[in-house]
Amino acid sequence: MNGAQALIRTLVDSDVDVCFMNPGTSEMHFVHALDDVPEMHGVLALFEGVATGAADGYARMAGRPAAVLLHLGPGLGNGLANLHNARRAKTPIVNIAGDHAPYHAKYDAPLQSDIASIAKGVSGWIRSSTDPEPVARDTADAVAAAYGPPGQVATLILPADVTWSPSPGPVAPSPRTARGTVPDDRIEDVAAALRGGEPAALLLGGTATLAGPAGDAARVGAATGAKVLGETFPSRIERGAGRPVVERLAYLAEFAQMQLDGLRHLVLVDAAHPVSFFAYPDKASDLVPEGCTVHVLSAPDEDAPAALAALAAALDAPAQAPTAPSGRPDRPTGALTAETVATTMGALLPEGAVVADEGQTGGLFATGATAGAPPHDWLTLTGGSIGYGLPVATGAAVACPDRKVICLEADGSAMYTAQALWTQARAGLDVTTIVLNNGSYAVLNMELARVGAGVARERALEMLDIPGIDFVSLAASMGVPATRATTAEEFTDQLERAIATEGPAVVEAVIPTLL
């Protein structure tokens, strides 16, 4: 058995049996070893950012890591944007980056690079496996490190000679660290603050936005009058009819400040302190209102669901949480706009759907229109690095082959990782992609006005327009059936057919820009 076979067998024995990859020469022994470990499911991507984003989407839905295989430092660099999003989502990923054999590195071949430095910004754990004897243990340790808590990107640097050299074989999984228990006195301190009757809110993130813990948060809100808020971009939120309502903080700092205005207590539950996404002239970076005390109920490495359940018990909260009522909007007619696209989604979203949302300005109405749709999951752009939607939808579909995945995708963002459509077609994944085509980087048009740079003229505005992309032809070139809608009726008919048909599909919605 060689090092590559021992590595892959150890991954499978550690319950990591999916690897998204874009390999090169230095990873060929890993690729060859796939024939010897049939339990490992390899998924090919045509761009590293698709592979890393798909690993993120898979792990968010499967609740366990995927592996990703990248070619040397440049390949890792190509995948960094979606590893950044995964890091912000606290997603467990085993990130394997091939490397030159050490004896070859001294010659400074064209692809030689400092892989550890490239990986450092997105990885919580990094190790170079320089010998075939410990490669299996290094692999098992990488899986355990990926789990955290919290989940993180664990990067294993794999020199080529380690993969082809003889190895003692696989090893048993490494022990994993359990989430910490929130101490009783901290729970009581938070309960005391909420009993005081002053305006308060819970801010949920990470593991707290799933239906069970969110329900306990809603019970706390019912008992104390506290608002139940969610991070702007939660990694995964379970929502829809019959599930707790979690009001997400707005992207625009001014609107988020309105949501937080007047609070005297803000309780963080596996959530980050709320701040503005960017610095703006004469605008606040810290969004917590003056005079508001911030309490941390649970840190990211602690058991947030258990802490919320204990907090609800300490407050004698009602047994049942308030939930979203069932209700769908009527199918829209007339002009196709961002609002009628959202209304159609609310009318048609199937039960159990997984929505990967990178709709940007064109998707602003989608969460409101789907609030009463049947129960579903919603995945968001945790790190703000665009090009996330198509890959994450791809990985979610691999993790959940029995569920319909809907990708709500802005036109500009789609062009970052359009290659994901090829992977969806090749693997026959059940993903319906809605491309919101307004021919503009509308979010940047908005930001151009907000940063106080003055009135933009023709040359500046040209940098923010992207007209003329034919997404029907683009999708068809990669093997994905596609249609184009220009009216609400056309879009409703096309989306309904796409949802009813198993396999990948694209519906291009031609809409006016909101800005």
C-alpha positions, 0 to 999 in steps of 0.5 A, a space after each residue: 500500500 502506498 501513501 495515497 491509498 493509506 490516506 484515502 482509506 483513513 479518510 473513509 474510515 474517519 467518515 469522510 467519503 466525498 472529495 471535491 477535486 481539481 488535481 494536477 500532476 503532483 496529485 496523480 497518485 491520489 487520483 489513481 488510488 481512488 480505484 483502490 478505495 471505491 467507498 471514496 466518491 470523487 467529484 471533479 470540478 473545472 476550477 478550484 473555487 468550485 471544488 472548495 465551495 462545493 466542499 463547503 456546501 456539502 459539509 453545511 448540509 451533511 454535518 460532516 467534512 468533505 475533502 477537497 484536493 487542490 494542485 500545489 500553491 496556485 491551485 490552493 490560491 484559486 480556491 481561497 475565496 470559497 475557503 474564506 467563506 467556509 472559514 466564516 461559516 465554521 465549516 469543517 473541511 479537510 483541505 489537501 494541497 499537493 506539493 512537490 517532493 522535497 528533493 525537487 523543491 530545491 530546484 525552484 520549479 515553476 510551480 514552487 510556492 510557499 503553500 503554508 503561507 497561502 493556506 494560513 489565512 483560511 486554515 485553522 490547522 496546517 500540517 505538511 505530511 513529509 513522510 509516508 509512515 505518518 501520513 495516515 495519522 496526519 490525515 486522521 488528525 486533519 479530520 479531527 481538526 476540521 471538526 474543531 469545535 468550531 468547524 474549520 478548514 484543516 489543510 494537509 500539505 501532501 508532497 508527491 513522493 509521500 503519495 507514491 512511497 510505501 506506507 504502513 497503511 491506514 489508521 483509526 480515526 483520531 479522537 475529536 474534541 467535544 463542544 464545551 458546556 456553558 457554565 450554569 452561572 453564565 446562563 443565570 447571568 443572562 437570565 437575570 439580564 433578560 428578567 429585568 424587562 429592559 429591551 433585549 435581543 438574542 443574536 443567533 449564529 452558527 449552530 443556533 439557527 437550526 430549528 431546535 435551538 432557534 425554537 428555544 430562542 423563540 421560547 426565551 423571546 416569548 417569555 421575556 419580550 426579547 427579539 430573536 435576531 440572526 446574523 446577516 449571513 448565517 451558514 445554515 438556517 432552517 426556516 419556513 412554515 411551522 419553524 421559528 422566525 429568526 429575523 436576520 440583521 440587515 446587510 446595510 449598517 443603517 438598517 441593522 442599527 435600526 433593528 438594534 436601536 434602543 436595546 439595553 442587552 444583546 445576547 450573542 449565541 454562537 454569533 459574532 459581535 455585529 459590525 458594519 461590513 465595510 468602513 464608510 466615511 462618518 458612519 459607525 463600524 460597531 453597530 451595537 447601540 450606546 448603552 447596550 451591554 453585550 452578553 456572550 451566552 455561548 462561544 463558537 466552541 461551546 454547545 449553543 443548543 444546550 445553552 439555549 435549552 437551559 436558558 429557556 428552562 431558567 426563564 420558565 419559558 413556554 413549552 411551545 415556540 411561536 412559529 411562522 404561519 403557513 402561507 404562499 403568495 399567489 402566482 404573479 402576473 405581469 412584469 418580471 421584477 426582483 419582487 415577482 421572482 421572489 413571489 414565484 419562489 414563495 409560490 413554488 418552493 417545494 418542501 425540504 428544498 435547500 436554497 443557496 442564496 447569492 441573489 445579491 440586490 436581485 434577491 432582496 425580496 426572496 426571504 420575505 416571500 418564502 417565509 410561509 413556504 413549506 419547511 426548507 433550509 437556507 444557505 447564505 454568503 457567510 464571508 461575503 466573497 462572491 462566486 459562492 452560490 453555484 458551488 455551494 448548491 453543487 455540494 449541497 446536492 451531493 450531500 442531499 440527493 433526495 432534496 431539491 436544491 435551488 440556487 438563487 444567483 446574481 448574474 455577476 456572481 455567477 460568472 465567478 464560478 460558472 464552471 459549477 454547472 458542468 459539474 452539476 451536469 456531469 454528476 446529474 445533480 438536482 439543482 435548479 439555478 435562478 440567474 437574476 440577470 439585471 446586466 449590472 453589478 447593482 450592489 456595487 452601484 449602491 456601494 459607489 453611492 454609499 462610500 461618499 466618493 461623489 457623483 460617478 460619471 461615465 467611465 466609473 459606471 462602465 466598470 459596474 455594468 455587465 450587459 450581454 451575458 447569455 446564460 441560456 447559451 452558457 448553461 447549454 454549453 456545459 450540458 445544463 438545460 436552460 430557459 429565459 423568462 422576461 415576464 412573470 408568467 414565463 418565469 413561473 411556468 419555467 421555474 415550475 417545470 424545472 423544479 418538477 424535473 429531476 436534474 440540473 436546470 437554469 432559468 434566466 430571469 431578465 429583470 430591471 436593476 433595483 438601483 
